[in-house]
Amino acid sequence: MGIPMSIDPEMMEKAKQAIPGDISERVEKERSKLIEREFYGMDAAGVVPGNNQGQAGNTRHGTAILKEDERIYIFVSSSVPKDTLRNYARDLDRLGQPRMSIVMRGFVGGMTKVRPTLEFLRGVLFKDETCDYDKCEAYRAPALIDPLLFRRYGIEAVPAIVYAKGVRVVNFTVSEGLGEGAETGDYYILYGDAALEGALELINSEARSRSLDCLVWKLRRGEGYERDCK
């Protein structure tokens, strides 16, 4: 289910061209784990493809807002303006929710190269863009490399924000984008360069989700949202 949004057709075409074609999904998934170790020191500091997104109940900021069968994916590529990407990373850090992720289809420069992707993500995730040493403070924003999620939701342009509900994962060691053993209920897609708060509010005009209400409330009001979202 898609929600229309007015965007520049030229930007849409450029975004489509920025998404890589056929790639080795297994290699991409394994290399995604390297990204997590590089930034956070462990595979699941954010969330790597197929780990325990659906199992997490508590977060850095209290109780998880999204239910076990709900997900929010922010699909991006290196063609998306850096300011937009950094705003997404900042907002995910503020929300502290394990079932929200930034997703790239492949690695910058191709699947044989990891370093260009690390450099790209440093520019997005490091709070101080000028920091040039290994232990820079980073936004805690889960970043995945998962082409299967792009395929599952039919993403052909970026940025795109997907809210999915009714997600059921049988095997947490594989990508949530795998069709076999995984199920997805209704989902809503918003295309275009929009602030996360506004995007979630627009999606929720169709989805009517209490979880999205609470996420928007938290982005707007900060602390204290719990009393209205229990």
N, C-alpha and C positions, 0 to 999 in steps of 0.2 A: 504494500500500500504506500503510495507516494504522496507527498504534500507539495503542491506546486509553489515555486518561489521565483520571483522575477530576478533573473540574472543576465549578465551580458553574454550573448551567444558566442562571441569571439573568445571570451574567457572560458566558457564551457568546452569549446573545441580544443583549446590549448590544454585544458585539464585532462581531457580524454587522451590526448597524445602523450601526456606525461606518465600514464600508467603503463608499466612494462607489459610485454606480451607473455608468451609461454615461459615458465620458469620451473625449476625443480622444487616442489613444495616441501619435500622432506628436508632438503638442504636449507631452504629458507627458514623452516621452523627451528632447526638446530642452531642456525646462526642468530636467530632472534634471542636465544638464550645467552649468547655471548654479549649481546647488547645489554641485557639486564645485569649480567655480572660486571660489565664494565662500569655501569653507572651506579649500581646499588650494592654490589658485592654478593648477591645471591640471585637465584633464578626467579624467585617470586616476590621480590621487593615491590615491584609493580605487579604485573601479571604476565607470564609468558604464555604462548599458545598452549591451551589444553591444561593449565594447572587448575588451582582450586577456586576459580572465580565464583562458582555456584555454591561453594561450601563456606565462604567467609561470612561470619556473622557480625564481627566487631571490626572497627576501623580505628585509625588514629584519632578520629574525631567523634568516637562514640559508636552507636549502633548503625549498621548499614541501612541506608535508606531504600535502595533497590531490593526487591524481593529476590529470592533464590532463582526464580525463573525469569528475571528481568535483566536486560543488558542495555548499555548505551555505548555505541562504537562511534568514534570520530575518525572517518576515513580521510587520509591525507596523502600527499606526496611532496617531494622536494620543490614542486612548482608552486605550492601554496605560499603566499607571502609570509615571511618570518614573523612579523608582528602578529598575524592571525594565529600562527602555530604557538607562539609564546603565550598568547592570551588563553588558548586552550589549556596549555600546560599549567599555567597559573591557576585557572579555575578548577582543574582536576585536583591540584594540590590543595586548594582550599576545601574542596568537598571531601577529599580523603576516602572515596568510595571504591572498593575493589572490583566492582562490576562495571566500571567505566574505563574505557581504554582508547588511546590513540592507536590507529592501525595503519600501517603502510603495506602495500602489496609486495614490494621487493626492496632490494638494497640499492642505494644510490650507486650508479656506475656498473650495476650487474651483480649477479650472485657470487661471483668469484672474489669480490672485493668487500671487505668489512670496514676498512679505515675511512673511506668517504662517508659512509653512513654514520659512523661514530662522530666524525667531525660535524656532520649536518645536525645530529641530535644534540651535540654539545651546544650548538648555537641556539637550539630550541629549549633545552632543559636546564642549562646552567643559569642560575639567577643573575649572575654577573657575566655578561657576554664576553668581557675582556679577560676573564680568568683563564689562565693557560697552564695550570698544573693539574695533577691527577685527582686531587681531593677537593674540587670545587663544590660548593653547595648547589644542589640541584633540586628542581621541583620534583615532588614525588608524584609523577604522572605516568601510569602504566603505558608502555610503548611496545606494540607488537609488530612483528613482521609476519603477516599471515595472509597469503593469497587465497586461501580457502574461504575466508570470511568475505573477501571481495566477491568471489564467485557465488557464495551462498545468497548474498543480498543483491546480486546483480549490479554492483557499483561500477559505473563507467565514467564517472567524473568525480573530481574532488575539488574542494572539501564537500563531504557528505556526512550528515549525522543520522544515525539509525537508532531508534528506540525499538527494542524487541521484547516481547513478552511471550510466555509460554515456552521458554527455552528449556529443553531437557537434555542433559548430557549424561551419557552412560559411562563413558571412559574419560576421566579427567586428565589423562596423560596425553591426549591428542587434541588437535585443534577443534574448537567449537564450530568451525565451519564445515567439518566433515558431515556428509549426509547420513552415512551409515551409523546407526546407534545414537544419532542426535536428532532432535526435533525442534522446530521453531514455530511458534504460533503466529499471531499477528505481528506485523512490524510496520514502522512508519519511517519514511526517508525524507530528509530535507536537504536539498542541494543549495550550495551558495556560500559565500563568505559572510557568515553571520555570527554575531556574538553568541556564546553558548547559552546565556540566560534567555535571550530572545528566541533562539532556535528551539529550546526546550519548551518555552511557553507556546510557540506556534504549533509545535508537534502536539502539545497537550490539548490544543483546541479541538483536535480530532481524537486523540487517544483517551482523554479523560482519566488520567492516572493520578492517584494520590501521591505516588512516589515522585512523579515529575513536579507536582505542586510543591512538594517539600524541597526538592532540589532547587527550584527557582526561588523559593522563599529563602533558602540558606544563602544562595548567591547574592540576593538583594539585602538581606538583613544580617547575615553573619550568625553569630552565636545567639542562642535563644530559640532557634527554630524547633527544637525538640518538643517544646510544650504544645506546639500545634501539629506535630507530626507523629505522635505516639500511636 
